[in-house]
Amino acid sequence: MSVKQELLERYGQAVLQTHSRLGDETVVLQRERLLDVVRYLKNERGFDFLMDLTVVDRLEEVPRFEVVYHLYAGETNERLRIKVRVAAKDAHVPTFTGEYRIADWLEREAWDMYGVVFDGHPDLRRILMYPGFEGHPLRKDYPKNRRQPRVGPGSTEKTAFDKTASITDVLVLDEAKGSVSGNGFKEELMYLNLGPSHPAMHGVVRIMVALRGETIIASDVEIGYMHRCFEKEAETHSYTGVIPYTDRLNYVSPLINNVGYAMAVEKLFEVETPERCQYVRVIMSEISRITDHLTCVGAFAMELGAFTVFLYLMKSREYLYDLIEDVTGARLTTSYTRIGGLKGDLSPDFQEKCREAFRKVRADLVECDKLLSRNRIFFDRMRGVGVITPEDAASFGFTGPCLRATGVSYDVRKAAPYLVYDRFDFEVPLGTDGDCYDRYQVRMVEMEQSMRIVEQALRDLPEGPICLDDKRMTLPPKELVYTTIEALMNHFKLIMDGHGIQPPAGEAYMPVEGGNGELGFYVVSNGTGIPARVRVRAPCFALVAGLSHLIQGRMVADVVPIFGSINMIAGELDR
C-alpha cells in the first residue's frame, strides 16, 4: 500500500487532498492533525529525514500561505511532500522540533522570511535577517525598496552584533554559572566570539561559545553575514535569468547547481535532454565535485597548519579549472547549463586534456595522502573529534560526505539516479565513526570515484545534439540568431520581450548530489515567464545547523577541524 493510501485510510478527513504529479507524491493535510501524521510517518514508516521545509506565498488565494515539507525515508527510499494551507491572519502551524533537530533552523528561517509562526518552537527568532529587521522579506507584498530602521551608533535598535547581553539566556543555564571548584576558587564561565573575523570562520559565520576553561559547554551559531537573496531574486527574473544566480550558491562547484536547477524546470515541462547532453552534464558535474572536495580538504588542512597540502590541492584545482574554462569559457561562475541543454559541446581535444589533468590530480592526491593520512598531528586532531551518530545525522538532515562518514550509504546518484548515472560503475565510500577523519577520508576516496565516472562517460560518450529541439525553452545557437529571422524571433521571444520560458503551472522538486550532499531545487510555476517560487534545499544549511552539536564538550581548538570538515559554503548557507 502506498503512503498516500495508508494516510487516507488512517486519518480520513484530515487528508484534504492527495496527488502524484511529475513523480512527486503530495498530501495536503489539516493543520490540526499535521503533527500526528508526521509522528506516524517518522516512527512507523521510517521517514527519518526532514529534507526541507519552506513556504509558498500565494498572495491572491485564500488561504494565502502554503507550508511545504519534504520528507524522505532512508530505508525504503521513499519521498513524500506534505502541505498545510494557512491564512495570513492565522499563520500558525505546530513545531517539528520534537521530531527532527533540523526543524529548529528550518522553522526559524520560514518565520524570518514569511512570518509563519511555529507553535511550541523553543527559540523562534531571526536567523538570516538581523533582530531589528522589520517585516518578512520573501512575502510577495514586501516592497523591494523598503528602507529599514537605522542601526548602529546612536540607534536604539538591537542588531545582530548586540547579542552579548542575551547570550547568557541563549546559551547557559543559571545554575551553570558561578559554581565553586574543589580548591575553593569561584569558577566563572567565559564567553567568546569565534568569528566572523576569525580566518577559519571565512568571514561569514559567528560562533558564540560559553567556556569552562577551554571546554565548550554551550554555543550558538549565527549566520546571515552574506545574505545573497537568491530566492527573492529568482521571483523577479526569467527562468533563464535565474541560472547565473545558481552559480553563486556553491561557487566552488557551480556546474552542479546549474544542472540541478535546469533539471527542475525541465521536470515541469516533462522532458529529458538528449543523451549526449546528459553525458556531458555528468562529466562537468563530476569535475566540479572534485574541485569542491579539493577546496575543502586543502582549506581545512591549511587551517590545521598543513600549508604544503593546500598548495598541492590548489594546484590540482587549477588543472580542473583549466578543463572547465576550456568547455564553458569561464573558470568559476560559468552559467554553462541551459534549460533544455547546454551552452556548447566539449572541445575536440577535451578527452586528451582531461586524461592529462587527472594524471596530475591523482599524483597530487597521493602526495597529500602521504602528508596527511598517517601524520600524527593531523590524525590526533581529526580522529574522534566532531563525532555524530547516524541517528543524529539523519535528524539534523545531514547528507553527502558528512552523512556517509557515519556509515549511512545515501547518495542521490545511487538512490534516485538521474541523467545517466545508472550506467556507470562507481562506489559510495563510507566511514564508520562519523568523525572529522572519516569525513576527510570519504572526500579523498570520492575524488577517485568521480574521476572513474568521468573516464567511463568519456569512453561511452554518444554522438548527437546537446540541446532539445524545443522552441518553448531552448535558445537557438547564436550563429543562427545572427543569420536567420526564425532563430532571431525565437531568441527574442525567450529573452527580449519579457515572455521568456513559460513552464506549465505546477511544482517540481529535483534533487541532485552536490559536493556537500543533497542539493534540491523546488520550483513552483504559475504558468508565466517568472517563477512563482524557487527554493533551494542547500546541504550546507543542515550541516551548519548541526555545528553546535558537533562542538559540544570539545576544546576551543577543535572548532577549526570540525568546522572545516563540514565544508561550509556561505553562498548556499546564507541564500
C-alpha positions as CSV (number, residue, x, y, z in Angstrom):
1,M,0.0,0.0,0.0
2,S,1.3,3.5,-0.9
3,V,1.9,6.0,1.8
4,K,-0.9,8.2,0.4
5,Q,-3.4,5.4,0.6
6,E,-2.3,4.5,4.1
7,L,-2.7,8.0,5.3
8,L,-6.2,8.2,3.7
9,E,-7.3,5.1,5.5
10,R,-5.7,6.0,8.8
11,Y,-6.6,9.7,9.0
12,G,-9.6,10.0,6.8
13,Q,-11.0,13.6,6.6
14,A,-7.7,15.0,7.9
15,V,-6.3,14.3,4.4
16,L,-7.7,17.1,2.3
17,Q,-6.1,16.1,-1.0
18,T,-3.5,13.7,-2.5
19,H,-1.9,13.7,-5.9
20,S,1.0,12.3,-7.8
21,R,2.4,14.7,-10.4
22,L,5.8,14.6,-12.2
23,G,6.8,11.7,-9.9
24,D,6.2,13.6,-6.7
25,E,3.8,12.2,-4.1
26,T,1.9,15.0,-2.3
27,V,-0.5,15.0,0.6
28,V,-2.4,18.1,1.8
29,L,-3.4,17.9,5.5
30,Q,-5.5,19.7,8.0
31,R,-3.3,21.7,10.3
32,E,-4.8,20.2,13.4
33,R,-3.6,16.7,12.5
34,L,-0.2,17.7,11.0
35,L,1.9,16.7,13.9
36,D,0.1,13.4,14.5
37,V,0.7,12.4,10.8
38,V,4.3,13.4,10.8
39,R,5.0,11.4,14.1
40,Y,3.4,8.4,12.5
41,L,5.4,8.8,9.3
42,K,8.6,9.1,11.2
43,N,8.1,6.5,13.9
44,E,6.1,3.9,11.9
45,R,7.0,4.4,8.3
46,G,10.7,5.3,8.6
47,F,10.6,8.9,7.3
48,D,13.7,9.8,9.2
49,F,14.8,12.8,7.2
50,L,13.1,16.2,7.1
51,M,14.9,17.2,3.9
52,D,13.4,20.6,3.7
53,L,10.7,23.0,4.9
54,T,9.6,26.1,3.1
55,V,6.6,28.4,2.5
56,V,4.9,29.4,-0.8
57,D,3.1,32.7,-0.7
58,R,0.0,32.5,-2.9
59,L,-0.9,36.2,-2.4
60,E,-4.1,36.2,-4.4
61,E,-5.5,33.0,-2.9
62,V,-7.3,32.1,0.3
63,P,-5.8,30.8,2.5
64,R,-2.7,32.6,1.5
65,F,0.3,30.6,2.7
66,E,1.3,27.0,1.8
67,V,3.7,25.4,4.3
68,V,5.6,22.7,2.4
69,Y,7.5,19.8,4.0
70,H,9.7,17.4,2.1
71,L,10.2,14.1,3.9
72,Y,12.5,11.2,3.0
73,A,12.6,7.6,4.2
74,G,16.2,6.2,4.1
75,E,15.5,2.5,4.3
76,T,12.6,2.4,1.8
77,N,13.9,5.2,-0.4
78,E,10.5,6.9,-0.4
79,R,9.8,10.6,-0.7
80,L,6.7,12.5,0.4
81,R,5.6,16.1,0.1
82,I,3.3,17.4,2.8
83,K,1.4,20.7,2.6
84,V,-0.7,22.7,5.0
85,R,-2.6,25.9,4.0
86,V,-2.8,28.7,6.5
87,A,-4.4,32.2,6.3
88,A,-2.3,35.3,6.7
89,K,-4.1,36.3,9.9
90,D,-3.7,32.9,11.4
91,A,-0.3,31.8,10.1
92,H,0.4,29.2,12.8
93,V,1.5,25.6,12.5
94,P,2.9,23.2,15.1
95,T,6.6,22.9,15.5
96,F,8.5,19.7,14.5
97,T,11.5,20.4,16.8
98,G,10.5,17.4,18.9
99,E,10.7,15.1,15.9
100,Y,13.6,16.5,13.8
101,R,16.5,18.5,15.0
102,I,16.9,20.4,11.7
103,A,13.4,21.8,12.2
104,D,14.8,24.3,14.7
105,W,16.7,26.2,11.9
106,L,14.2,25.5,9.1
107,E,11.3,26.9,11.1
108,R,13.3,29.9,12.2
109,E,14.1,30.6,8.5
110,A,10.4,30.2,7.5
111,W,9.3,32.6,10.2
112,D,12.1,35.0,9.4
113,M,11.3,35.1,5.7
114,Y,7.5,34.7,5.8
115,G,6.2,35.3,9.3
116,V,4.7,31.8,9.7
117,V,4.7,31.1,13.4
118,F,5.6,27.6,14.6
119,D,3.8,27.0,17.9
120,G,5.9,25.4,20.5
121,H,9.3,26.3,18.9
122,P,11.7,26.9,21.8
123,D,13.6,29.7,20.2
124,L,11.8,31.3,17.3
125,R,14.0,34.2,16.4
126,R,15.5,35.6,13.2
127,I,18.3,33.6,11.5
128,L,19.2,35.4,8.3
129,M,17.9,38.9,9.0
130,Y,19.2,40.9,12.0
131,P,17.0,41.2,15.1
132,G,15.9,44.8,14.3
133,F,14.7,43.9,10.8
134,E,11.0,44.8,10.2
135,G,8.8,42.6,8.0
136,H,9.3,39.3,6.3
137,P,11.2,39.8,3.0
138,L,10.0,36.8,1.0
139,R,6.4,37.8,1.2
140,K,5.0,38.8,-2.2
141,D,3.8,42.1,-0.9
142,Y,7.1,43.1,0.8
143,P,8.3,46.2,-1.1
144,K,11.8,45.7,-2.5
145,N,12.7,49.3,-2.0
146,R,11.6,49.4,1.6
147,R,14.2,51.1,3.9
148,Q,14.9,49.5,7.3
149,P,15.3,51.4,10.6
150,R,18.7,52.9,11.2
151,V,21.1,50.7,13.1
152,G,24.5,51.4,14.6
153,P,25.9,54.2,16.8
154,G,23.1,56.3,18.3
155,S,20.4,53.9,17.3
156,T,18.1,52.1,19.8
157,E,17.6,49.2,17.5
158,K,19.2,45.9,18.5
159,T,21.4,44.4,15.8
160,A,23.0,41.1,15.3
161,F,26.1,42.4,16.8
162,D,24.5,43.3,20.1
163,K,23.8,39.8,21.3
164,T,26.3,39.8,24.2
165,A,23.6,41.0,26.5
166,S,21.3,38.0,25.7
167,I,23.9,35.3,25.2
168,T,23.6,34.1,28.8
169,D,19.9,33.5,28.2
170,V,20.5,31.7,24.9
171,L,23.4,29.5,25.9
172,V,23.7,28.7,29.6
173,L,21.5,27.6,32.5
174,D,21.7,29.8,35.5
175,E,23.0,27.0,37.8
176,A,26.0,26.6,35.5
177,K,27.3,30.0,36.5
178,G,29.4,30.8,39.4
179,S,30.0,27.3,40.7
180,V,32.8,26.7,43.2
181,S,35.7,24.4,42.2
182,G,37.3,21.9,44.5
183,N,40.1,24.3,45.6
184,G,37.6,26.9,46.9
185,F,38.0,29.3,44.0
186,K,34.9,30.6,42.3
187,E,34.6,29.3,38.8
188,E,33.2,31.7,36.2
189,L,32.3,31.0,32.6
190,M,33.9,32.9,29.8
191,Y,32.0,34.0,26.7
192,L,33.9,34.1,23.5
193,N,33.2,35.0,19.9
194,L,34.7,32.8,17.2
195,G,34.3,34.8,14.0
196,P,33.1,36.3,11.9
197,S,36.6,37.8,11.5
198,H,38.4,34.6,12.6
199,P,40.1,33.3,9.5
200,A,38.7,29.7,10.0
201,M,35.2,31.1,10.0
202,H,35.7,32.5,6.5
203,G,34.3,35.9,7.5
204,V,30.7,34.8,7.4
205,V,29.9,32.8,10.5
206,R,29.9,33.7,14.1
207,I,30.0,31.1,16.8
208,M,29.3,32.4,20.3
209,V,30.6,29.9,22.9
210,A,30.4,29.6,26.6
211,L,33.7,28.1,28.0
212,R,34.6,26.4,31.2
213,G,38.3,26.6,30.9
214,E,38.9,25.7,27.2
215,T,35.9,23.3,27.1
216,I,32.8,24.4,25.1
217,I,29.8,23.8,27.3
218,A,27.3,25.7,25.1
219,S,27.3,27.6,21.8
220,D,25.1,29.5,19.4
221,V,25.9,29.7,15.7
222,E,24.9,32.8,13.9
223,I,24.8,33.1,10.1
224,G,23.3,35.8,7.9
225,Y,26.5,37.8,7.2
226,M,26.4,37.2,3.4
227,H,22.7,37.2,2.5
228,R,22.6,36.6,-1.2
229,C,18.8,37.0,-1.7
230,F,18.8,34.1,-4.2
231,E,15.3,33.1,-3.6
232,K,14.0,36.7,-3.8
233,E,15.9,37.4,-7.0
234,A,14.5,34.3,-8.6
235,E,11.0,35.7,-8.2
236,T,11.9,38.8,-10.3
237,H,13.8,37.2,-13.1
238,S,13.0,34.9,-16.0
239,Y,13.7,31.2,-15.7
240,T,16.8,31.6,-17.8
241,G,17.8,34.7,-15.8
242,V,18.0,32.6,-12.6
243,I,20.9,30.4,-13.9
244,P,23.7,33.0,-13.1
245,Y,22.3,33.2,-9.6
246,T,22.7,29.4,-9.2
247,D,26.4,29.8,-10.0
248,R,26.7,31.9,-6.8
249,L,25.2,29.4,-4.4
250,N,28.0,26.9,-4.1
251,Y,30.6,28.9,-6.1
252,V,33.2,26.1,-5.7
253,S,31.1,23.6,-7.8
254,P,28.7,25.9,-9.7
255,L,28.1,23.4,-12.6
256,I,26.2,21.1,-10.3
257,N,23.9,24.0,-9.2
258,N,23.3,24.8,-12.9
259,V,22.3,21.2,-13.6
260,G,20.0,20.8,-10.6
261,Y,18.1,23.9,-11.3
262,A,17.8,23.3,-15.1
263,M,16.5,19.7,-14.4
264,A,13.9,21.0,-12.0
265,V,12.5,23.3,-14.8
266,E,12.8,20.5,-17.3
267,K,10.8,18.3,-14.9
268,L,8.0,20.9,-15.1
269,F,8.0,20.5,-18.8
270,E,8.2,16.7,-18.5
271,V,11.1,16.5,-20.9
272,E,14.5,14.9,-21.0
273,T,17.5,16.3,-22.7
274,P,19.4,14.4,-25.4
275,E,21.6,11.6,-24.4
276,R,24.9,13.4,-25.2
277,C,23.8,16.4,-23.2
278,Q,23.2,14.1,-20.2
279,Y,26.7,12.6,-20.5
280,V,28.3,16.0,-20.7
281,R,26.3,17.2,-17.7
282,V,27.6,14.2,-15.8
283,I,31.2,14.9,-16.9
284,M,31.1,18.5,-15.9
285,S,29.3,17.8,-12.6
286,E,31.9,15.3,-11.5
287,I,34.8,17.6,-12.4
288,S,33.0,20.2,-10.2
289,R,32.6,17.7,-7.4
290,I,36.4,17.1,-7.4
291,T,37.1,20.8,-7.3
292,D,34.7,21.1,-4.3
293,H,36.5,18.3,-2.4
294,L,39.9,19.6,-3.3
295,T,39.0,23.0,-1.9
296,C,37.5,21.5,1.3
297,V,40.5,19.3,2.1
298,G,43.0,21.9,1.1
299,A,41.4,24.6,3.2
300,F,40.9,22.8,6.4
301,A,44.4,21.2,6.1
302,M,45.8,24.7,5.8
303,E,43.8,25.8,8.9
304,L,45.4,23.0,10.8
305,G,48.9,24.1,9.7
306,A,49.4,21.8,6.7
307,F,50.1,24.6,4.2
308,T,52.0,22.4,1.8
309,V,48.9,20.3,1.3
310,F,46.9,23.4,0.5
311,L,49.4,24.4,-2.2
312,Y,49.3,20.9,-3.7
313,L,45.5,20.8,-3.9
314,M,45.0,24.3,-5.2
315,K,47.5,23.4,-7.9
316,S,45.3,20.4,-8.7
317,R,42.2,22.5,-8.7
318,E,43.8,24.7,-11.3
319,Y,44.2,21.8,-13.7
320,L,40.5,21.2,-13.4
321,Y,39.6,24.8,-13.7
322,D,41.5,24.8,-17.0
323,L,39.2,22.0,-18.2
324,I,36.1,23.9,-17.1
325,E,37.3,27.0,-18.8
326,D,38.1,25.1,-22.0
327,V,34.4,24.0,-22.2
328,T,32.5,26.8,-20.6
329,G,34.7,29.9,-21.3
330,A,34.8,30.7,-17.6
331,R,36.5,29.3,-14.5
332,L,34.1,29.9,-11.7
333,T,30.7,31.4,-12.4
334,T,30.2,29.5,-15.7
335,S,26.4,29.8,-16.4
336,Y,27.1,26.9,-18.8
337,T,23.9,24.9,-18.4
338,R,20.8,25.8,-20.3
339,I,17.2,24.8,-19.7
340,G,16.8,22.0,-22.3
341,G,20.5,21.6,-22.9
342,L,24.0,23.2,-22.7
343,K,25.7,26.3,-23.9
344,G,28.1,24.4,-26.0
345,D,29.7,21.0,-26.6
346,L,33.0,19.6,-25.3
347,S,36.1,20.9,-27.2
348,P,37.6,18.4,-29.7
349,D,40.7,17.7,-27.6
350,F,38.8,17.6,-24.3
351,Q,39.3,13.9,-23.7
352,E,43.1,14.1,-24.0
353,K,43.3,17.2,-21.8
354,C,41.1,15.5,-19.2
355,R,43.3,12.4,-19.2
356,E,46.4,14.5,-18.6
357,A,44.7,16.6,-15.9
358,F,43.5,13.5,-14.0
359,R,47.0,12.1,-14.1
360,K,48.3,15.2,-12.4
361,V,45.5,15.3,-9.9
362,R,46.0,11.6,-8.9
363,A,49.7,12.3,-8.4
364,D,49.0,15.2,-6.1
365,L,46.4,13.2,-4.1
366,V,49.0,10.5,-3.5
367,E,51.4,13.1,-2.1
368,C,48.7,14.7,0.1
369,D,47.7,11.3,1.4
370,K,51.3,10.7,2.4
371,L,51.5,14.1,4.1
372,L,48.2,13.9,6.0
373,S,46.6,10.4,6.4
374,R,49.3,9.0,8.7
375,N,50.6,12.3,10.0
376,R,50.5,12.0,13.8
377,I,49.5,15.7,14.4
378,F,46.8,15.6,11.7
379,F,45.4,12.2,12.9
380,D,45.2,13.2,16.5
381,R,43.4,16.4,15.7
382,M,40.9,14.6,13.5
383,R,40.3,11.2,14.9
384,G,37.4,11.0,17.4
385,V,36.7,14.8,17.0
386,G,33.3,16.1,15.9
387,V,31.6,12.7,16.2
388,I,28.0,12.4,15.2
389,T,25.9,9.2,15.2
390,P,23.9,8.1,12.2
391,E,20.6,8.8,14.0
392,D,21.6,12.4,14.9
393,A,23.0,13.0,11.4
394,A,19.6,12.0,9.9
395,S,17.7,14.1,12.5
396,F,19.8,17.2,11.5
397,G,19.3,16.5,7.8
398,F,22.9,15.7,7.1
399,T,23.6,14.3,3.6
400,G,26.7,13.9,1.4
401,P,30.1,13.1,2.8
402,C,29.1,14.1,6.3
403,L,26.3,11.6,6.4
404,R,28.3,8.8,4.6
405,A,31.1,9.3,7.2
406,T,28.7,7.9,9.8
407,G,28.2,4.7,7.7
408,V,24.9,5.6,6.1
409,S,25.0,4.8,2.4
410,Y,22.9,7.6,0.9
411,D,23.9,9.2,-2.4
412,V,21.3,10.7,-4.7
413,R,23.2,9.3,-7.7
414,K,22.5,5.8,-6.4
415,A,19.2,6.2,-4.5
416,A,17.4,8.2,-7.3
417,P,19.7,8.0,-10.4
418,Y,19.3,11.0,-12.6
419,L,20.9,11.8,-16.0
420,V,22.8,8.6,-16.9
421,Y,24.4,7.8,-13.5
422,D,22.8,4.4,-13.5
423,R,25.1,3.4,-16.4
424,F,28.4,3.9,-14.5
425,D,30.2,1.6,-12.2
426,F,31.3,3.6,-9.1
427,E,31.3,3.0,-5.3
428,V,29.9,5.1,-2.5
429,P,32.7,5.3,0.2
430,L,31.6,5.1,3.8
431,G,33.1,5.9,7.2
432,T,32.5,4.1,10.5
433,D,32.8,6.7,13.3
434,G,31.3,9.9,11.9
435,D,34.3,12.0,13.0
436,C,36.4,14.6,11.2
437,Y,38.9,11.9,10.0
438,D,36.1,9.9,8.4
439,R,34.8,13.0,6.6
440,Y,38.3,13.6,5.3
441,Q,38.7,10.0,4.1
442,V,35.3,9.9,2.4
443,R,36.1,13.0,0.4
444,M,39.5,11.7,-0.6
445,V,38.0,8.4,-1.9
446,E,35.1,10.2,-3.6
447,M,37.5,12.2,-5.8
448,E,38.9,9.0,-7.3
449,Q,35.3,7.7,-7.8
450,S,34.4,10.9,-9.6
451,M,37.4,10.5,-11.9
452,R,36.2,6.9,-12.6
453,I,32.8,8.2,-13.6
454,V,34.2,10.9,-15.9
455,E,36.5,8.4,-17.6
456,Q,33.6,6.0,-18.2
457,A,31.4,8.8,-19.5
458,L,34.1,9.9,-22.0
459,R,34.6,6.4,-23.1
460,D,30.9,5.9,-23.8
461,L,30.1,9.4,-24.9
462,P,27.5,9.2,-27.7
463,E,27.2,11.4,-30.7
464,G,24.2,13.7,-31.1
465,P,22.8,17.1,-30.2
466,I,23.4,18.7,-26.8
467,C,20.1,20.6,-26.7
468,L,16.5,19.8,-27.2
469,D,14.8,21.0,-30.4
470,D,12.0,22.6,-28.4
471,K,11.3,26.3,-29.1
472,R,9.4,26.6,-25.8
473,M,12.6,26.5,-23.8
474,T,15.8,26.1,-25.9
475,L,17.7,29.1,-27.1
476,P,18.8,28.8,-30.7
477,P,22.6,28.8,-31.5
478,K,23.9,32.4,-31.6
479,E,25.2,31.8,-35.2
480,L,21.7,31.2,-36.3
481,V,20.3,34.1,-34.3
482,Y,22.7,36.4,-36.2
483,T,21.9,34.9,-39.6
484,T,18.2,33.7,-39.7
485,I,15.0,35.5,-38.9
486,E,13.4,32.4,-37.4
487,A,16.2,31.9,-34.8
488,L,16.2,35.7,-34.1
489,M,12.4,35.6,-33.4
490,N,12.8,32.5,-31.2
491,H,15.6,34.2,-29.2
492,F,13.5,37.4,-29.0
493,K,10.5,35.6,-27.6
494,L,12.6,33.7,-25.0
495,I,14.8,36.5,-23.9
496,M,14.0,40.0,-25.1
497,D,10.3,40.7,-25.0
498,G,9.5,39.6,-21.4
499,H,7.6,36.4,-22.3
500,G,10.5,34.0,-21.6
501,I,10.3,30.3,-20.8
502,Q,6.8,29.5,-19.5
503,P,6.6,26.1,-17.9
504,P,3.1,24.7,-17.3
505,A,1.6,25.6,-13.9
506,G,2.7,23.2,-11.2
507,E,5.5,22.3,-8.9
508,A,8.6,20.1,-9.0
509,Y,11.3,19.1,-6.6
510,M,14.6,17.9,-8.2
511,P,17.4,16.5,-6.0
512,V,20.9,16.1,-7.3
513,E,24.1,15.0,-5.4
514,G,26.1,18.2,-4.7
515,G,29.6,18.4,-3.3
516,N,28.2,18.5,0.2
517,G,25.1,16.3,-0.2
518,E,21.5,16.6,-1.5
519,L,21.1,19.8,-3.4
520,G,17.4,20.2,-4.2
521,F,15.5,22.8,-6.2
522,Y,11.8,23.2,-5.5
523,V,10.3,25.2,-8.4
524,V,6.7,26.4,-8.4
525,S,5.3,27.7,-11.7
526,N,2.1,29.7,-12.2
527,G,2.3,29.4,-16.0
528,T,4.1,32.8,-16.6
529,G,7.6,33.6,-17.5
530,I,8.6,34.4,-13.9
531,P,8.9,31.6,-11.3
532,A,6.4,31.9,-8.5
533,R,8.8,30.3,-6.1
534,V,12.4,28.9,-6.4
535,R,13.5,27.2,-3.2
536,V,17.0,25.7,-2.9
537,R,17.5,22.8,-0.4
538,A,21.1,23.7,0.4
539,P,23.1,20.9,2.0
540,C,25.3,23.3,3.9
541,F,22.3,24.7,5.9
542,A,21.7,21.4,7.6
543,L,25.4,20.8,8.2
544,V,25.9,24.2,9.9
545,A,22.7,23.7,11.9
546,G,24.4,20.6,13.5
547,L,27.6,22.5,14.3
548,S,26.7,23.3,17.9
549,H,26.0,19.6,18.5
550,L,29.4,18.7,17.0
551,I,31.5,21.1,19.1
552,Q,29.6,20.5,22.4
553,G,32.1,19.3,25.0
554,R,35.1,19.8,22.8
555,M,38.1,22.2,23.2
556,V,38.2,25.6,21.5
557,A,41.0,24.3,19.2
558,D,38.7,21.5,18.0
559,V,36.3,24.0,16.4
560,V,38.7,24.6,13.5
561,P,38.9,21.0,12.2
562,I,35.2,20.4,12.9
563,F,34.1,23.5,11.0
564,G,36.5,22.7,8.2
565,S,35.4,19.1,7.8
566,I,31.7,20.0,7.2
567,N,32.8,22.3,4.4
568,M,30.6,25.3,4.9
569,I,29.9,27.2,1.7
570,A,28.4,30.6,2.6
571,G,26.7,31.3,-0.7
572,E,24.3,28.4,-0.2
573,L,24.1,28.6,3.6
574,D,23.0,32.2,3.6
575,R,21.0,32.3,0.4
